[in-house]
Amino acid sequence: MNAEVLLIGNDVVVSIWGGTRPHVGAVALAIPRPSLKNQRATSATSSVFTRLGHKEDDIVKRFSEQVSAGVNRVVVVTAGIHWDGIAPEGVEIVRSLCDEISKSLIERVSERKR
């Protein structure tokens, strides 16, 4: 798994790729907003574009919303991760790694604000 982050003005652009055939499988744009459950908390709303036959939509949606809410910035995420014949357990490992990357990114971007 690989990830690259660009800070463009106040916005964040993230590319995530991995496996034997990296590519662009899905793209998400997340925008921070007040939480619907708690107006004092920040949440995010996203739009996702998925390339036909690809399954990265869940990853980019979750990742972009986590980071956008976590740093209160507009976030764009692209992902293209492919391993031939990956087992369901492998897919869960990929999701877990993406969650770890998003948490680390939130911490690093938050530190830069100080």
PABARO-784675 format. One record per residue: x negated, y negated, z negated of N, C-alpha, C, O in turn; residue number from 1; residue in one letter. Coordinates in nm, 3 decimals. Layout:
NODE      n.xx      n.yy      n.zz     ca.xx     ca.yy     ca.zz      c.xx      c.yy      c.zz      o.xx      o.yy      o.zz    nr   rest
NODE         X         Y         Z         X         Y         Z         X         Y         Z         X         Y         Z   NUM      a
...
This chain:
NODE      n.xx      n.yy      n.zz     ca.xx     ca.yy     ca.zz      c.xx      c.yy      c.zz      o.xx      o.yy      o.zz    nr   rest
NODE    -0.085     0.117     0.000     0.000     0.000     0.000    -0.089    -0.123     0.000    -0.190    -0.129    -0.070     1      m
NODE    -0.049    -0.221     0.080    -0.120    -0.347     0.088    -0.018    -0.460     0.078     0.098    -0.444     0.115     2      n
NODE    -0.064    -0.574     0.027     0.021    -0.692     0.022    -0.066    -0.815     0.041    -0.179    -0.821    -0.008     3      a
NODE    -0.013    -0.911     0.112    -0.080    -1.039     0.130     0.019    -1.149     0.099     0.135    -1.142     0.139     4      e
NODE    -0.027    -1.250     0.028     0.060    -1.359    -0.016     0.006    -1.490     0.037    -0.114    -1.517     0.031     5      v
NODE     0.096    -1.572     0.089     0.063    -1.708     0.130     0.152    -1.804     0.053     0.273    -1.784     0.045     6      l
NODE     0.093    -1.905    -0.004     0.170    -2.013    -0.064     0.172    -2.125     0.038     0.068    -2.181     0.073     7      l
NODE     0.291    -2.157     0.086     0.307    -2.258     0.189     0.389    -2.370     0.128     0.512    -2.359     0.117     8      i
NODE     0.323    -2.478     0.088     0.392    -2.582     0.012     0.441    -2.520    -0.117     0.362    -2.462    -0.192     9      g
NODE     0.570    -2.532    -0.144     0.628    -2.473    -0.264     0.686    -2.334    -0.238     0.740    -2.271    -0.329    10      n
NODE     0.676    -2.286    -0.115     0.735    -2.158    -0.076     0.632    -2.046    -0.080     0.511    -2.070    -0.078    11      d
NODE     0.683    -1.922    -0.084     0.597    -1.803    -0.091     0.632    -1.711     0.025     0.749    -1.682     0.050    12      v
NODE     0.529    -1.664     0.096     0.547    -1.567     0.204     0.464    -1.443     0.169     0.344    -1.454     0.139    13      v
NODE     0.528    -1.327     0.172     0.462    -1.202     0.134     0.477    -1.100     0.247     0.586    -1.081     0.300    14      v
NODE     0.367    -1.035     0.282     0.370    -0.922     0.375     0.329    -0.798     0.298     0.228    -0.798     0.227    15      s
NODE     0.407    -0.692     0.313     0.378    -0.565     0.248     0.371    -0.459     0.358     0.460    -0.451     0.443    16      i
NODE     0.265    -0.378     0.356     0.254    -0.273     0.455     0.175    -0.155     0.398     0.104    -0.167     0.298    17      w
NODE     0.191    -0.043     0.465     0.118     0.074     0.419     0.152     0.196     0.499     0.239     0.194     0.586    18      g
NODE     0.081     0.302     0.469     0.107     0.428     0.536     0.022     0.446     0.660    -0.080     0.379     0.679    19      g
NODE     0.065     0.539     0.744    -0.011     0.574     0.863     0.022     0.485     0.982    -0.056     0.477     1.077    20      t
NODE     0.138     0.417     0.977     0.176     0.328     1.087     0.241     0.202     1.032     0.363     0.189     1.036    21      r
NODE     0.161     0.108     0.981     0.218    -0.016     0.930     0.286    -0.094     1.042     0.248    -0.082     1.159    22      p
NODE     0.385    -0.171     1.007     0.465    -0.243     1.106     0.552    -0.346     1.033     0.538    -0.364     0.912    23      h
NODE     0.640    -0.412     1.107     0.742    -0.498     1.046     0.874    -0.423     1.061     0.927    -0.409     1.171    24      v
NODE     0.927    -0.375     0.948     1.052    -0.300     0.951     1.171    -0.380     0.902     1.284    -0.357     0.945    25      g
NODE     1.145    -0.476     0.813     1.253    -0.560     0.760     1.193    -0.690     0.707     1.076    -0.698     0.670    26      a
NODE     1.278    -0.793     0.707     1.240    -0.925     0.659     1.353    -0.977     0.569     1.470    -0.959     0.601    27      v
NODE     1.316    -1.041     0.458     1.416    -1.101     0.369     1.375    -1.244     0.337     1.257    -1.276     0.325    28      a
NODE     1.476    -1.328     0.323     1.460    -1.466     0.277     1.544    -1.480     0.151     1.665    -1.461     0.154    29      l
NODE     1.478    -1.513     0.039     1.550    -1.529    -0.088     1.539    -1.674    -0.134     1.435    -1.738    -0.121    30      a
NODE     1.650    -1.723    -0.187     1.659    -1.861    -0.234     1.702    -1.858    -0.380     1.803    -1.795    -0.414    31      i
NODE     1.626    -1.927    -0.469     1.664    -1.926    -0.610     1.791    -2.007    -0.634     1.822    -2.101    -0.561    32      p
NODE     1.865    -1.967    -0.739     1.989    -2.035    -0.776     2.019    -2.004    -0.922     1.964    -1.908    -0.977    33      r
NODE     2.105    -2.084    -0.985     2.146    -2.049    -1.122     2.219    -1.915    -1.122     2.297    -1.886    -1.032    34      p
NODE     2.193    -1.834    -1.223     2.258    -1.705    -1.236     2.409    -1.723    -1.249     2.455    -1.817    -1.313    35      s
NODE     2.484    -1.633    -1.190     2.630    -1.639    -1.201     2.676    -1.597    -1.341     2.784    -1.636    -1.385    36      l
NODE     2.594    -1.517    -1.411     2.629    -1.470    -1.545     2.582    -1.564    -1.654     2.644    -1.574    -1.760    37      k
NODE     2.471    -1.634    -1.629     2.413    -1.723    -1.730     2.352    -1.843    -1.657     2.244    -1.831    -1.598    38      n
NODE     2.419    -1.955    -1.660     2.375    -2.073    -1.585     2.236    -2.121    -1.626     2.174    -2.197    -1.551    39      q
NODE     2.186    -2.080    -1.742     2.052    -2.120    -1.785     1.943    -2.032    -1.726     1.825    -2.067    -1.730    40      r
NODE     1.982    -1.919    -1.670     1.886    -1.827    -1.609     1.882    -1.849    -1.459     1.978    -1.898    -1.399    41      a
NODE     1.770    -1.812    -1.398     1.757    -1.822    -1.253     1.774    -1.685    -1.191     1.721    -1.586    -1.240    42      t
NODE     1.848    -1.682    -1.082     1.867    -1.561    -1.004     1.827    -1.597    -0.860     1.765    -1.701    -0.838    43      s
NODE     1.861    -1.514    -0.764     1.830    -1.544    -0.624     1.930    -1.475    -0.534     1.985    -1.370    -0.567    44      a
NODE     1.952    -1.536    -0.419     2.036    -1.480    -0.316     1.949    -1.458    -0.193     1.865    -1.541    -0.161    45      t
NODE     1.969    -1.345    -0.124     1.883    -1.317    -0.009     1.964    -1.280     0.114     2.079    -1.236     0.107    46      s
NODE     1.899    -1.300     0.228     1.948    -1.251     0.356     1.841    -1.158     0.411     1.722    -1.186     0.399    47      s
NODE     1.885    -1.048     0.472     1.791    -0.945     0.518     1.817    -0.914     0.664     1.931    -0.902     0.708    48      v
NODE     1.708    -0.901     0.739     1.713    -0.854     0.877     1.633    -0.725     0.883     1.519    -0.720     0.839    49      f
NODE     1.695    -0.619     0.937     1.631    -0.489     0.941     1.620    -0.440     1.084     1.716    -0.445     1.161    50      t
NODE     1.503    -0.396     1.119     1.481    -0.339     1.251     1.554    -0.205     1.260     1.550    -0.125     1.167    51      r
NODE     1.619    -0.182     1.372     1.697    -0.060     1.393     1.616     0.064     1.359     1.504     0.082     1.407    52      l
NODE     1.673     0.149     1.276     1.609     0.274     1.239     1.509     0.264     1.125     1.443     0.363     1.092    53      g
NODE     1.498     0.148     1.064     1.401     0.130     0.955     1.472     0.120     0.821     1.591     0.088     0.814    54      h
NODE     1.397     0.149     0.715     1.459     0.159     0.583     1.396     0.065     0.480     1.416     0.084     0.360    55      k
NODE     1.321    -0.034     0.525     1.257    -0.125     0.431     1.350    -0.233     0.378     1.307    -0.317     0.299    56      e
NODE     1.476    -0.232     0.420     1.569    -0.338     0.378     1.586    -0.344     0.226     1.589    -0.453     0.169    57      d
NODE     1.596    -0.230     0.162     1.609    -0.229     0.016     1.486    -0.288    -0.051     1.496    -0.361    -0.150    58      d
NODE     1.370    -0.256     0.002     1.245    -0.305    -0.057     1.235    -0.457    -0.045     1.206    -0.524    -0.143    59      i
NODE     1.259    -0.511     0.076     1.243    -0.656     0.092     1.348    -0.734     0.015     1.320    -0.842    -0.037    60      v
NODE     1.470    -0.681     0.007     1.575    -0.750    -0.068     1.539    -0.759    -0.215     1.540    -0.866    -0.275    61      k
NODE     1.507    -0.646    -0.273     1.473    -0.641    -0.416     1.349    -0.726    -0.447     1.350    -0.806    -0.540    62      r
NODE     1.244    -0.708    -0.367     1.119    -0.778    -0.389     1.138    -0.929    -0.377     1.094    -1.004    -0.464    63      f
NODE     1.204    -0.974    -0.271     1.221    -1.118    -0.250     1.305    -1.181    -0.360     1.275    -1.291    -0.405    64      s
NODE     1.411    -1.113    -0.403     1.496    -1.168    -0.509     1.423    -1.170    -0.643     1.437    -1.266    -0.719    65      e
NODE     1.346    -1.066    -0.673     1.269    -1.065    -0.798     1.172    -1.182    -0.803     1.165    -1.255    -0.902    66      q
NODE     1.097    -1.199    -0.696     0.995    -1.304    -0.694     1.059    -1.442    -0.691     1.016    -1.532    -0.763    67      v
NODE     1.161    -1.460    -0.609     1.228    -1.591    -0.601     1.284    -1.634    -0.735     1.265    -1.749    -0.777    68      s
NODE     1.352    -1.544    -0.803     1.407    -1.576    -0.935     1.295    -1.595    -1.037     1.305    -1.680    -1.125    69      a
NODE     1.189    -1.517    -1.025     1.080    -1.522    -1.120     0.996    -1.648    -1.113     0.943    -1.694    -1.214    70      g
NODE     0.984    -1.705    -0.993     0.900    -1.826    -0.978     0.981    -1.948    -0.937     0.926    -2.058    -0.923    71      v
NODE     1.111    -1.930    -0.917     1.201    -2.039    -0.879     1.155    -2.109    -0.750     1.144    -2.231    -0.743    72      n
NODE     1.127    -2.027    -0.649     1.083    -2.077    -0.519     1.152    -1.998    -0.408     1.202    -1.887    -0.430    73      r
NODE     1.155    -2.055    -0.289     1.202    -1.983    -0.172     1.094    -1.880    -0.137     0.975    -1.911    -0.137    74      v
NODE     1.138    -1.757    -0.107     1.045    -1.648    -0.081     1.087    -1.573     0.046     1.204    -1.540     0.064    75      v
NODE     0.989    -1.547     0.134     1.010    -1.462     0.251     0.922    -1.338     0.233     0.804    -1.349     0.198    76      v
NODE     0.980    -1.221     0.259     0.906    -1.095     0.247     0.925    -1.014     0.374     1.037    -0.997     0.422    77      v
NODE     0.814    -0.964     0.430     0.820    -0.867     0.538     0.764    -0.736     0.485     0.674    -0.736     0.400    78      t
NODE     0.817    -0.625     0.533     0.763    -0.495     0.492     0.772    -0.396     0.606     0.868    -0.394     0.683    79      a
NODE     0.668    -0.315     0.616     0.663    -0.206     0.712     0.575    -0.096     0.657     0.452    -0.105     0.662    80      g
NODE     0.637     0.006     0.604     0.566     0.113     0.534     0.611     0.245     0.596     0.730     0.274     0.605    81      i
NODE     0.513     0.327     0.640     0.553     0.452     0.705     0.452     0.563     0.679     0.333     0.549     0.706    82      h
NODE     0.503     0.673     0.627     0.429     0.799     0.619     0.519     0.905     0.680     0.635     0.917     0.641    83      w
NODE     0.468     0.981     0.776     0.547     1.090     0.834     0.587     1.190     0.727     0.503     1.233     0.648    84      d
NODE     0.713     1.226     0.724     0.762     1.331     0.635     0.751     1.300     0.487     0.740     1.392     0.406    85      g
NODE     0.755     1.174     0.450     0.744     1.139     0.308     0.862     1.199     0.231     0.977     1.191     0.275    86      i
NODE     0.832     1.259     0.118     0.934     1.321     0.032     1.006     1.213    -0.049     0.953     1.103    -0.065    87      a
NODE     1.126     1.243    -0.100     1.197     1.146    -0.183     1.114     1.095    -0.300     1.125     0.978    -0.339    88      p
NODE     1.030     1.181    -0.357     0.944     1.138    -0.467     0.844     1.033    -0.419     0.811     0.940    -0.493    89      e
NODE     0.797     1.048    -0.297     0.705     0.951    -0.238     0.771     0.816    -0.218     0.710     0.712    -0.240    90      g
NODE     0.896     0.819    -0.176     0.971     0.694    -0.158     0.985     0.623    -0.293     0.972     0.501    -0.300    91      v
NODE     1.011     0.698    -0.398     1.022     0.638    -0.532     0.889     0.578    -0.578     0.887     0.475    -0.645    92      e
NODE     0.780     0.643    -0.543     0.647     0.588    -0.576     0.627     0.457    -0.503     0.577     0.361    -0.562    93      i
NODE     0.664     0.450    -0.376     0.651     0.326    -0.299     0.734     0.215    -0.364     0.686     0.103    -0.380    94      v
NODE     0.857     0.246    -0.402     0.942     0.145    -0.469     0.879     0.098    -0.599     0.879    -0.022    -0.629    95      r
NODE     0.826     0.190    -0.676     0.761     0.156    -0.803     0.639     0.067    -0.780     0.618    -0.030    -0.853    96      s
NODE     0.559     0.100    -0.680     0.442     0.017    -0.648     0.485    -0.123    -0.607     0.421    -0.221    -0.645    97      l
NODE     0.591    -0.133    -0.530     0.642    -0.265    -0.489     0.689    -0.346    -0.610     0.665    -0.466    -0.616    98      c
NODE     0.753    -0.280    -0.705     0.793    -0.349    -0.829     0.672    -0.400    -0.905     0.673    -0.511    -0.958    99      d
NODE     0.566    -0.318    -0.912     0.443    -0.361    -0.980     0.381    -0.481    -0.909     0.335    -0.575    -0.975   100      e
NODE     0.379    -0.478    -0.777     0.324    -0.589    -0.699     0.405    -0.716    -0.725     0.348    -0.823    -0.742   101      i
NODE     0.538    -0.704    -0.726     0.621    -0.824    -0.747     0.598    -0.883    -0.886     0.593    -1.005    -0.900   102      s
NODE     0.585    -0.798    -0.988     0.559    -0.848    -1.124     0.426    -0.920    -1.132     0.415    -1.026    -1.193   103      k
NODE     0.325    -0.862    -1.070     0.193    -0.924    -1.069     0.196    -1.058    -0.995     0.135    -1.155    -1.038   104      s
NODE     0.267    -1.061    -0.884     0.279    -1.184    -0.806     0.348    -1.293    -0.887     0.303    -1.408    -0.887   105      l
NODE     0.455    -1.259    -0.957     0.526    -1.356    -1.040     0.431    -1.414    -1.145     0.428    -1.535    -1.166   106      i
NODE     0.354    -1.328    -1.209     0.259    -1.375    -1.310     0.156    -1.469    -1.250     0.127    -1.574    -1.308   107      e
NODE     0.100    -1.432    -1.137    -0.005    -1.514    -1.075     0.048    -1.648    -1.026    -0.017    -1.751    -1.046   108      r
NODE     0.164    -1.648    -0.962     0.220    -1.775    -0.914     0.260    -1.863    -1.033     0.241    -1.985    -1.028   109      v
NODE     0.314    -1.804    -1.137     0.351    -1.880    -1.256     0.228    -1.943    -1.322     0.235    -2.057    -1.370   110      s
NODE     0.118    -1.871    -1.324    -0.007    -1.925    -1.381    -0.058    -2.045    -1.302    -0.114    -2.138    -1.360   111      e
NODE    -0.039    -2.044    -1.172    -0.084    -2.154    -1.086    -0.008    -2.284    -1.113    -0.060    -2.393    -1.090   112      r
NODE     0.115    -2.271    -1.162     0.197    -2.389    -1.191     0.143    -2.469    -1.309     0.162    -2.590    -1.317   113      k
NODE     0.074    -2.400    -1.400     0.028    -2.465    -1.523    -0.083    -2.562    -1.499    -0.132    -2.624    -1.593   114      r
